[in-house]
Amino acid sequence: QAQTPQQRRANLKFAKEQEARRGKSEDQIKKKAEKAQKSPISPIWLGILGFIVFGGLVFEVLSRFFLN
């Protein structure tokens, strides 16, 4: 049975990861995994914070434009 494009992309990604791991010890692989740290704040909270900061500015500009 033929592969779907999604399966083909997943297989290529897996093969690329396996090629990158080939010839390296487990310690080297674990160190690389530990280096990839997540952001201390989630994207949802960044969006909320951005809305609070820039949303207020947008509402202020719109209110001045339409009320004056």
C-alpha positions in Angstrom: 0.0 0.0 0.0 1.3 3.5 -0.9 2.3 6.0 1.7 0.2 9.1 2.2 2.1 12.5 2.1 1.7 12.8 5.8 3.3 9.4 6.4 6.1 10.2 4.0 6.9 13.5 5.9 6.8 11.6 9.2 9.1 8.9 7.9 11.6 11.5 6.5 11.6 13.4 9.8 12.2 10.2 11.7 15.0 9.1 9.4 16.7 12.6 9.7 16.5 12.4 13.5 18.0 8.9 13.5 20.8 10.0 11.2 21.6 12.8 13.5 21.8 10.4 16.5 24.0 7.9 14.7 27.5 7.6 16.1 26.8 9.6 19.3 26.7 8.3 22.8 23.6 8.4 25.0 25.1 11.1 27.1 25.6 13.4 24.2 22.0 12.9 23.1 20.7 13.5 26.6 22.7 16.7 26.9 21.2 18.1 23.7 17.7 17.2 25.0 18.4 19.0 28.3 19.6 22.2 26.5 16.3 22.7 24.7 14.4 24.5 27.5 10.9 25.8 27.4 10.0 29.4 27.8 9.2 30.2 31.4 5.8 31.8 30.3 3.3 30.1 28.1 2.2 31.5 24.8 -1.4 32.0 26.2 -0.1 34.2 29.0 2.0 36.2 26.5 -1.1 36.7 24.4 -3.1 37.9 27.4 -0.3 40.3 28.5 0.1 41.6 24.9 -3.7 42.2 24.7 -3.6 44.1 28.0 -0.7 46.3 27.0 -1.5 46.9 23.3 -5.3 46.4 23.5 -5.6 49.3 25.8 -3.6 51.4 23.4 -5.8 50.4 20.5 -9.0 51.1 22.4 -7.7 54.5 23.5 -6.8 55.5 19.9 -10.2 54.2 18.6 -12.1 56.1 21.3 -10.2 59.4 20.6 -10.9 58.9 16.8 -14.6 58.2 17.1 -15.6 60.4 20.1 -13.8 63.6 19.0 
